[in-house]
C-alpha cells in the first residue's frame, strides 16, 4: 500500500515539475 502512495507522490511531483518548468519538458 505504502509503495503505491510513494509512486503517486512521485508522479504528482513530476507533473508539478513539468507544469512549473515547461521548458524542461
C-alpha positions in Angstrom: 0.0 0.0 0.0 2.8 2.4 1.0 4.6 1.7 -2.2 1.6 2.9 -4.3 1.4 6.0 -2.1 5.0 6.8 -2.8 4.6 6.2 -6.5 1.6 8.5 -6.5 3.6 11.3 -4.9 6.4 10.8 -7.4 4.0 11.1 -10.3 2.3 14.1 -8.8 5.6 15.8 -8.1 6.8 15.1 -11.7 3.6 16.6 -13.2 4.0 19.7 -11.0 7.7 20.0 -12.1 6.6 19.8 -15.7 4.0 22.5 -15.2 6.4 24.8 -13.4 9.2 24.2 -16.0 7.6 23.5 -19.3 10.9 24.4 -21.0 12.5 21.3 -19.4 9.8 19.1 -20.9 
